[in-house]
Amino acid sequence: MPNSIFLSPKNIKKELSRNGLYFQTLKLEWQMSCAPEDVAFNYADIAHSDHVHDAMYDKPIVVTNDVGILIRTQKIWSFLKIPILLAGYSYEKYRHCTYFSLYGIHVINEVRMLPHDSLLSTKIESHYHVGMPIFLLWLRPLIHSLLKRNFIALSKDDRQIRERRGQLRENGCDFRVHSNALNFGPGFQQITEIDTENVIVAKDNCSQKEQLSIDLNKVESQMVFLGTDIFGVQLMKEGDKILVYPRICFHEGACLDNATKRNANLICPWHGKKIPPCITYEFETGQTEYAPNNKYYSMNVENGVINIYFQSS
């Protein structure tokens, strides 16, 4: 998209001010143990809203790798929900803009992601530029109060995603990123494609197979966890089968230890992806069946002991 135009928050504010709006900026900050890329991912991740946040629900209208335009149903109070037409995009690396207007009030959220102290520490600055005509200026304290409350609630919810990805980076993982028209990422559309696997497991961490073992008779109808939540598995007995699941969603890195199980699938807590067993073992035949998309796990049963191996593909 060589002819794409990405207007900066400063220029949006300038244009709206020409049309009689009066602006004041509310600055809010939060620090998290993650890389700036993880915060950028979170802002581009439209698909997580319905699964992680209780305060809002997003319905995408237009999603490309460059921009997300959506209808956000925002909970103001328990009895009041308001639909908002919202546009979000990145106009520079580690700079994100979200813009919406409602009943004559215009809000430009200029987000800056600043590396802080270390590679896995990021300071997030949200500059809410709130503009309104002169006859609505009396509402400014209320609007600022609602924005602050919403910022704190969403930041608490999103912390699990951002810091989880930071944890994965500390353990040698990385993430595939599709660039936008400005040659940096992540792309909005890429993240909504939940069947893709964007977690990259470093081969240096898996130069030899990691073996996990458990006695066959210790696997019951409740999940049993083996290994770490990156390279490990969780398994359970269901009828005459043992079902083996990963402890990580390889789409974007969510931990699956507390994932809901629906029929034979685990449900990713970030994006609702259905994750079938990567391995199924049948007691009667001794047959081991691997899921088509299983790239990391292998298994054998010897002398009543299940041995499961993890190796980077």
JOSULPE-V108587 format. One record per pair of residues at least 12 apart in sequence whose C-alpha atoms are under 8 Angstrom apart, sorted by sequence separation. I is the first residue (numbers start at 0). J is the second residue. D is the distance in Angstrom with one decimal. If there is no record, write none. Layout:
I,J,D  I,J,D
//
This chain:
45,57,7.3  57,69,6.4  58,70,5.1  70,82,6.4  71,83,5.1  85,97,7.0  86,98,5.4  96,108,5.6  97,109,6.8  111,123,5.8  112,124,6.6  177,189,6.6  222,234,5.4  223,235,6.3  232,244,5.6  233,245,6.2  255,267,6.5  263,275,6.2  264,276,6.9  277,289,5.8  278,290,6.2  287,299,7.8  296,308,5.5  297,309,6.8  57,70,5.8  58,71,6.4  70,83,5.5  71,84,6.4  85,98,5.8  86,99,6.6  95,108,8.0  96,109,4.9  110,123,7.0  111,124,5.1  176,189,8.0  212,225,7.8  222,235,4.9  232,245,4.5  233,246,6.2  255,268,7.4  263,276,7.2  277,290,4.9  295,308,7.9  296,309,4.9  45,59,7.8  57,71,4.5  70,84,4.7  71,85,6.7  85,99,4.8  95,109,6.1  96,110,6.2  110,124,5.6  111,125,6.6  211,225,6.5  221,235,5.8  231,245,6.5  232,246,5.2  253,267,7.0  276,290,6.8  295,309,5.4  296,310,6.7  56,71,5.7  57,72,6.3  69,84,6.0  70,85,6.2  84,99,6.1  85,100,7.8  94,109,7.3  95,110,5.0  110,125,4.6  211,226,6.6  220,235,5.3  221,236,7.5  230,245,7.9  231,246,6.0  253,268,7.1  275,290,7.6  277,292,7.7  295,310,5.3  55,71,6.6  56,72,5.1  68,84,7.4  69,85,5.5  83,99,7.0  84,100,7.4  94,110,5.7  95,111,6.8  109,125,5.7  110,126,6.3  218,234,7.2  219,235,5.6  220,236,4.8  230,246,7.4  253,269,6.5  277,293,5.6  295,311,5.7  55,72,5.4  56,73,6.7  68,85,5.8  69,86,6.5  83,100,7.4  94,111,5.0  108,125,6.3  109,126,5.0  218,235,5.8  219,236,5.0  220,237,6.2  229,246,6.3  230,247,7.9  294,311,7.6  295,312,6.0  55,73,4.5  68,86,4.4  83,101,6.9  93,111,6.1  94,112,6.5  108,126,5.6  109,127,6.3  218,236,6.0  228,246,5.0  229,247,5.7  278,296,7.8  294,312,5.9  54,73,6.1  55,74,5.8  67,86,5.8  68,87,6.5  93,112,5.2  107,126,7.9  108,127,4.5  109,128,7.6  227,246,7.9  228,247,6.2  248,267,6.8  277,296,7.3  278,297,7.7  54,74,5.0  66,86,7.2  67,87,5.3  93,113,7.5  107,127,5.7  108,128,6.3  211,231,7.6  278,298,7.8  54,75,7.8  66,87,5.9  67,88,6.5  106,127,6.5  107,128,5.0  176,197,7.5  45,67,7.5  66,88,4.7  106,128,5.7  107,129,6.6  175,197,4.8  65,88,6.3  66,89,7.7  106,129,4.7  174,197,5.3  175,198,6.5  218,241,7.8  233,256,7.7  43,67,7.8  65,89,7.4  105,129,5.8  106,130,6.4  174,198,4.7  175,199,6.9  104,129,7.2  105,130,5.0  173,198,6.0  174,199,5.4  229,254,7.9  104,130,5.9  105,131,6.3  172,198,6.9  173,199,4.9  228,254,6.7  248,274,7.8  104,131,4.8  172,199,5.5  173,200,6.7  228,255,8.0  103,131,6.3  104,132,7.7  172,200,4.8  173,201,7.5  228,256,7.4  103,132,7.2  171,200,6.9  172,201,5.7  171,201,5.8  244,274,7.9  244,275,7.2  245,276,7.8  244,276,4.8  245,277,7.0  171,204,6.9  243,276,5.3  244,277,5.5  242,276,5.7  243,277,5.9  244,278,7.1  242,277,7.8  243,278,5.1  242,278,6.2  243,279,6.2  242,279,4.9  241,279,5.8  242,280,6.7  240,279,6.6  241,280,5.1  240,280,5.5  241,281,6.6  240,281,4.6  241,282,7.8  239,281,6.1  240,282,6.0  239,282,5.6  43,87,7.8  239,283,7.1  43,88,7.6  119,165,6.2  198,249,5.2  197,249,6.4  198,250,6.2  42,95,7.5  196,249,5.1  197,250,5.1  198,251,5.7  39,93,6.3  196,250,4.1  197,251,5.7  198,252,6.2  39,94,7.9  195,250,5.7  196,251,7.0  39,95,7.5  194,250,6.9  36,93,7.4  193,250,6.2  35,93,6.6  167,229,7.6  75,145,7.7  39,112,7.6  38,112,7.1  35,112,5.6  174,251,7.5  193,270,7.3  35,113,6.6  194,272,7.6  231,309,7.6  35,114,6.3  193,272,6.4  230,309,6.4  34,114,7.1  5,88,7.9  7,90,6.2  5,89,7.9  6,90,7.0  34,118,6.0  35,119,7.9  5,90,5.5  33,118,7.6  34,119,4.6  35,120,7.8  167,252,7.6  33,119,4.3  34,120,6.0  35,121,5.8  32,119,5.4  33,120,5.1  34,121,5.9  216,303,7.7  8,96,6.5  32,120,4.5  33,121,6.0  164,252,6.5  215,303,5.4  7,96,7.5  31,120,5.8  32,121,6.4  163,252,7.5  214,303,6.1  215,304,5.3  30,120,7.2  31,121,5.5  91,181,7.7  163,253,7.2  214,304,4.4  215,305,5.9  30,121,5.7  31,122,6.6  90,181,7.9  92,183,6.5  163,254,7.9  213,304,5.7  214,305,6.1  30,122,4.4  31,123,7.9  92,184,7.8  212,304,6.7  213,305,5.4  29,122,5.9  30,123,6.0  160,253,7.3  212,305,5.5  213,306,6.9  28,122,7.0  29,123,5.2  212,306,4.5  12,107,7.6  28,123,5.6  29,124,6.7  211,306,5.7  212,307,6.3  11,107,7.9  28,124,4.6  210,306,6.5  211,307,5.0  27,124,5.9  28,125,6.3  210,307,5.7  211,308,6.2  26,124,6.9  27,125,5.2  210,308,4.6  8,107,6.5  26,125,5.7  27,126,6.5  209,308,5.4  210,309,6.8  8,108,7.7  26,126,4.5  208,308,5.9  209,309,5.3  8,109,6.1  25,126,5.7  26,127,6.2  52,153,7.0  208,309,5.6  209,310,6.8  24,126,6.3  25,127,5.0  208,310,5.1  24,127,5.4  25,128,6.5  207,310,7.1  24,128,4.4  25,129,7.6  52,156,6.4  205,309,7.8  206,310,7.6  23,128,5.8  24,129,6.1  51,156,6.5  205,310,5.6  206,311,7.9  22,128,6.2  23,129,5.5  51,157,7.6  205,311,5.8  22,129,5.3  23,130,6.6  21,129,8.0  22,130,4.1  21,130,5.1  22,131,6.7  160,269,7.9  202,311,5.6  20,130,5.4  21,131,5.4  201,311,7.1  202,312,7.8  20,131,4.8  21,132,6.1  200,311,6.2  20,132,4.8  21,133,6.7  19,132,6.3  20,133,7.2  64,177,7.7  16,130,7.9  64,178,7.4  65,179,5.2  15,130,7.9  64,179,5.4  65,180,6.4  12,128,7.5  41,157,7.5  64,180,7.9  12,130,8.0  25,143,6.9  41,160,7.4  27,147,7.4  41,161,6.9  67,187,6.5  64,185,7.5  65,186,6.1  66,187,6.5  64,186,3.8  65,187,6.4  27,150,7.9  38,161,6.0  63,186,7.2  64,187,4.5  37,161,5.4  63,187,5.9  64,188,4.8  29,154,7.7  37,162,8.0  62,187,6.5  63,188,4.9  64,189,6.5  62,188,5.7  31,158,7.2  37,164,6.4  33,161,5.9  37,165,7.2  32,161,7.7  33,162,5.1  31,161,7.6  32,162,5.5  33,163,7.9  31,162,6.7  33,164,6.8  34,165,6.2  33,165,4.2  32,165,6.3  33,166,7.5  43,185,6.8  45,187,7.1  43,186,6.7  44,187,6.2  40,184,7.9  43,187,5.0  46,190,7.4  39,184,7.9  40,185,5.8  45,190,7.9  46,191,5.7  39,185,7.0  44,190,6.0  45,191,7.2  43,190,7.6  44,191,7.2  3,180,7.2  1,180,6.9  0,180,5.5  51,268,7.2  50,268,6.3  51,269,6.2  50,269,5.7  50,270,6.2  49,270,8.0  50,271,6.9  47,269,5.3  47,270,5.1  46,270,6.0
//
